[in-house]
Amino acid sequence: MIQICHGYHGDSGPMISNFFFGVAGYKGEIHHNDAVILAMNGHQIVGGAFVHDQGSKKTIFIHAKDKEVSEKLSAEILEAKS
């Protein structure tokens, strides 16, 4: 199962707060292959992308430049991973 936790520049909602304050507490590795997927099509990732790998469940945190890009990235990642 892959869960996307996405936020975007200017977002003050709980997801982006979880991105900034939650990621520091995760012990999961940053997977370079996932970063490559995030970088495809030249999307601008403002804050980076992190993967929290719990074996059967992966949580991908994205901080994109705006809501539209954030949602598009989420869809692309899920499609690429399926």
C-alpha positions as CSV (number, residue, x, y, z in Angstrom):
1,M,0.0,0.0,0.0
2,I,1.3,3.4,-0.9
3,Q,0.0,6.5,0.9
4,I,0.6,10.0,-0.4
5,C,0.9,12.8,2.0
6,H,1.2,16.0,-0.1
7,G,1.3,19.6,0.6
8,Y,2.2,22.7,-1.5
9,H,3.8,26.1,-1.1
10,G,1.5,28.3,0.9
11,D,-0.6,25.5,2.3
12,S,-1.2,25.9,6.0
13,G,-3.2,22.7,6.4
14,P,-2.4,19.7,8.6
15,M,-0.7,17.8,5.7
16,I,2.0,20.3,5.1
17,S,2.5,20.7,8.8
18,N,2.9,17.0,9.1
19,F,5.4,17.2,6.2
20,F,7.6,19.8,7.9
21,F,7.3,18.5,11.5
22,G,6.7,14.9,10.9
23,V,9.4,14.0,8.4
24,A,12.2,14.9,10.9
25,G,10.9,12.2,13.2
26,Y,10.8,9.4,10.5
27,K,13.5,6.8,10.5
28,G,12.7,5.7,7.0
29,E,15.2,6.1,4.2
30,I,14.9,8.5,1.3
31,H,14.7,6.3,-1.7
32,H,16.4,7.7,-4.7
33,N,14.2,5.8,-7.2
34,D,11.2,7.6,-5.7
35,A,12.9,10.9,-6.0
36,V,13.5,10.2,-9.7
37,I,9.8,9.5,-10.1
38,L,9.0,12.8,-8.4
39,A,11.4,14.7,-10.7
40,M,9.9,13.4,-13.9
41,N,8.3,15.9,-16.3
42,G,10.3,18.7,-14.7
43,H,8.0,19.2,-11.8
44,Q,9.3,21.7,-9.2
45,I,9.7,20.2,-5.8
46,V,10.2,23.0,-3.3
47,G,10.7,21.1,-0.1
48,G,11.8,17.7,-1.4
49,A,10.2,14.3,-1.2
50,F,10.7,11.7,1.4
51,V,9.6,8.1,1.6
52,H,8.7,6.4,4.9
53,D,9.1,2.7,4.2
54,Q,7.2,0.5,6.6
55,G,7.5,-2.6,4.5
56,S,3.9,-3.2,3.4
57,K,3.1,0.5,3.7
58,K,5.0,3.3,2.1
59,T,4.2,6.9,2.8
60,I,5.5,9.4,0.3
61,F,5.7,13.0,1.5
62,I,5.7,15.7,-1.2
63,H,6.1,19.5,-1.0
64,A,5.3,20.9,-4.4
65,K,5.1,24.5,-5.7
66,D,1.3,24.6,-5.8
67,K,-1.8,22.5,-5.2
68,E,-2.2,21.6,-8.9
69,V,1.3,20.2,-9.1
70,S,1.0,18.5,-5.8
71,E,-2.1,16.6,-6.9
72,K,-0.7,15.8,-10.3
73,L,2.4,14.3,-8.7
74,S,0.4,12.2,-6.4
75,A,-1.5,10.7,-9.3
76,E,1.7,10.1,-11.3
77,I,3.4,8.4,-8.4
78,L,0.4,6.1,-7.7
79,E,0.3,5.2,-11.4
80,A,4.0,4.6,-11.6
81,K,3.9,2.4,-8.5
82,S,0.9,0.3,-9.6
